[in-house]
Amino acid sequence: MGDTDYISLTDLSRYVNEENPANVIIHWMSSKNTFNYIGLWEQLNNENFNFTEFSEIKNNELVKSSFTLSPRKWISRTNAIGMISKGGKYSIGTFAHPDIAFEFASWLSPEFKLYLIKEFERLKKDELYKEKIEWHVNRILSKVNYLVHTNAVKNYIVPNLTDKQKRFAYANEADVLNVALFGMTAKEWRDENPSLACKGNIRDYTDLLHLVILSNLESINTEFIASNIPQSERLIKLNEIARKQMNILVNNKGIKDLELLEEK
């Protein structure tokens, strides 16, 4: 169905009965639990499922002790799509959607059923953990951004621009942000750190605090550009903003929590 790869029930059955795997499948399909399961699957996934025929089998045939159901009979009478019965030179046997094949494998092997349950529990735990971490990180970032706009300015850590830097025109807007925050262009950093330059750039080696501020500066610079503020003026304004934000956040608990999460 669609791009889903169907699984061979015939191959699975050979682990139980190598000589006649078809009988294993028929035995499984002839139980009331299996019949109800594959019927429910079809109702949920098959808009052309023949529910009238399904009800006929359920009410008049399934109740008999002699009842048997084969894949071909099931498919032909109900127009089922969850199972495929093939006969040919290179592809012979019964194939089923993973939802049905896993149910069959669970019936064949209690060990496989237990494995599925354990794997499901593990995946749910991973999913809940990721959601918890994402929620926690987003909550911390919200607090961090709030502090940027509300806290008083303390001692400056981001370097002040020199007169030469204030006058210099940087063709690359990324370097405008680099100078505003780090006090140097990407090239100046590479020249000072040749052993590190071969593995990354100035932003790859900075800390989380600088990256948070850099993200804020990128948004602010976008607004400055849209307002047609000259690059030299933007550079001065961005440097002032970077120094203010740095001193607001340098000892902030939210940043420390983010750094701990990053380490983990």
N, C-alpha and C positions, 0 to 999 in steps of 0.2 A: 504494500500500500504506500503510494508515494515513493519516497527515497529510502524507506525502511527495508533493511535486509531481513528476510525471513530465515528462520532457523530450521534445520532438518530434524523433525521429530523421529524420523526413521533412523538416523545416525545415533541419536540419543537412546533409542529403544534397543539398539544392538548390544548395549552394555548389559541389558537384562536378558534378551533373547536374540542371540546372534543369528539363529536359523530362521526365525519367523518374527521379525520386529513389528510387522503390521498387526499381529494379534495383541501386542502390548498396547498399541495405540487404540485399538478397538475396545479393549478392556477398560482403558482409562476413560474413553469417551462415553462408555455405556453407563457410567455411574451418575447418579442424580446430581451430585455436587459439581462434577465437570460439566454436565449438560447445562445447568443453571449458570455456571461461570461463563462458558463460551457464548451462551445466549445473551447474557447481560453485556458482554463485550461487543457483540454485534449490534445490539440496540443502541449502544453509545457511539459506535464508530461507523456504522453502515446504514446510510439513509435508505438503501434499497433492500434491507433485510426483510424477509418474508415472515412477519410476526404471526400471521394467521397459521402458516404451516408449523411454525415453532410451537404455538399453543396446541395445535393438533397432536403433535408428537408428545408434548409434555402431559397433556390431559388423558390421552387414550393409549399411548404406547409405553411411555416411561414407567408407568405403574406396573407393568407386567414383568414378572421375574425373568422371562425369556428375552427381554429387550436387549438389543445390541445396536450400536451406532458406529458406522464407519465414516472416515473422512469424506469419501465420495458421496455417500448418502446424505450426509449433513450439508455439504456444499450444494448438491443438486436440489434438495428440497427447500432449503432456506435462503439460497443465494448468498451464502456466507462468504466473507472476504478475509476473515482472520486466519483461514487455513487454505492451503493449496495442495492439490493432489496431482502429482506429475507421473507420467509414464513415458519413458523414452530411452534412447541409447545412452545418453550422457547424464540425464537428470531424472532419477526415479525415486519415488517416495512421497512422503507427506512433509510439507513445510508449513511453519506457523509464524505469525507475528510474535515478536519477543514477549509481549504481555501474556500470550498463551503458551509459548514455549517454556517460559520460566515456571509457569504453573505446572506444566507437564513434568519438567525436571524436578520440581519440588515434590511431586507425587512419586517420582522414581526414587529420589534420594533424600532422606531426612537430613543428611549432611549438607546437601546443596541448599535446602530450604533454610537451615540454620545460618548458612553463609549469607544468603540474601537478607535475612533479618538483621544480622550483625552489620552488613555493609550499609543497609538503609539507615540503621541507627548511627553509624559513623558519619555518613553524609549529612544527616540532619544536625548532628552536633557541630560539624564543620560549618554548615550554613548558618546556624545560630551564632556561632563564634564570630564569623565574618560580619554578620549584621550588627552584632554588639560592638565590634571594633569600629565599623564604619559610623555607627551612631555616636560612639564616644569621640572619634576624631572630629566629626562634623560639629559636635557640641563644643569641643575645645576650640576649634577654629572660629566658631561664632563668638566665643568669649574673647578670643584674641583680637578679632576685628573690632569688637565693641570697645575694647581698651584703647585701640588706636585713636578712636574719636573722642574719648572721654577723659583719659588720664592726663595729668600735668607733665610738662617736659622736664627731664632731669639733666644729667651730665651728658654731653655729646660724645659719641664713640665713632660714628661715621666721619671720615676725614673731611675737613673743610676744603672747598675748592680753592685752588690757587688763582691768581689773577690771569695767568696764562691759560688755565683750563677754562675759565669763564669766557675767554675771548675765542677759544678754539672751536671750529665747526667740525662736528663729527658726522661723516657721511652715513655711517651705520647707526641706526637708531638703537641697536642692541648695545653699542658702545656708549651711547648717551646714558643708558641705565647703568652700565658698568662703572662709568666715571662717577655718576651721582652717588652710587652706593659703595663702591670699592676704592674710588679715588684713582683708578687706572683703566686703560683700555685692555681689551683682550690680548692685543699684541704685546703691550707693556708687561702684562702678567706672564706671557709665554717667555719673554726675554729674561725675566727675573727667575723663572722656574722651568728651565729647560728639561729637567729630569721628569717633571710632571706633565709637561705640555704634550708629550707623545702619547699620553693615556687619557687626556681629557682637557677641559678648559677651566677657566676661573670659577664657573658656576658649578662644575662637578666637584670641586674641592671645598666649597664653602659649607657653612653649617645651616641647620634648619631655620634658625632665626633670620639669617640673611635671605634665605629663599622665600620666607613668608613676606618679608618687606619687598623683595624683588617682584613678587606677584602683584602686590599692591601698586607698586610703581608702574608696572606695565599697564594696568588699567587706567591709572591717572594720566600717564603719558598719552594714551590713546585719546583721552578727552582733550588734553592740551593741543594735540595735533589737529583735532577736529575744530578747535577754536582758533586755529591759525596763529598760535603763539610761536614766535621765532625759536629756533633750536637753542640758541644761547640763553634765552630767558627760561626756557623749559628746564635746561640743565641746572640752573641755579635754584629754581623752585623745587625740582625733584631732589636735589641734594639736601635742601632744608627739610623737606618732608621725610627723607630717609633718616636724617639725624634725629628728628623728633620721634619717629616710630621706633628707632633702635633703642632709645633711652626709655621709652614707655615699656617696651617688651623685654628688655635684656634680662631682667630677673623675674619675669612673669611665670607663674606656676603653670599656666596653660602651655607655654612653650616647652617647659621642662617635661610635662606629661607627654607631649608629642614626641620629644626626643627619646623618651623611654619606650614609647610604642614603636618608634622607628628602629631602635636597637633590637627589640623583640622580633 
